[in-house]
C-alpha cells in the first residue's frame, strides 16, 4: 500500500458521500488509502481491494511466523533433518 498523502487522502464523510464514485476511482488508481473523518476524527479507511488482499496476506504470514516461533520456544519444533524426511515422505 502506498503512503498516505495527508493533504489529499483525509476527507470528511460528507464529502465522500457526495462524490463516492470519484473517490473510489482515485483509491483504485493511486493505491493509497482514503481516511474518512466524522466530526473531525478519523472513523473509517477506504482501501483498494487488491491492496487489502495483499495486506491480509502479509498479516497472515506474520501471524504464522509468530505461531511458529512460539511453538519453537515451547519445544514443539523438530530438527531440520526430521522435517525434511517428513516432507519427502509426503511427496513420495
Residue pairs with C-beta under 8 A, 6 or more apart in sequence:
1 31
1 32
1 33
1 47
1 51
1 54
1 55
2 30
2 31
2 32
3 32
4 10
4 32
4 33
4 35
5 32
8 32
9 32
9 33
9 34
9 35
10 34
10 35
10 37
10 42
11 23
11 34
11 35
11 36
11 37
12 36
12 37
12 38
13 36
13 37
13 38
13 43
13 44
16 23
16 34
16 36
16 46
23 34
23 46
24 46
26 34
27 33
27 34
27 46
27 47
27 48
28 48
31 48
31 50
31 51
33 45
33 46
33 47
33 51
34 45
34 46
34 47
35 42
35 44
35 45
36 42
36 43
36 44
36 45
36 46
37 43
47 55
71 77
78 86
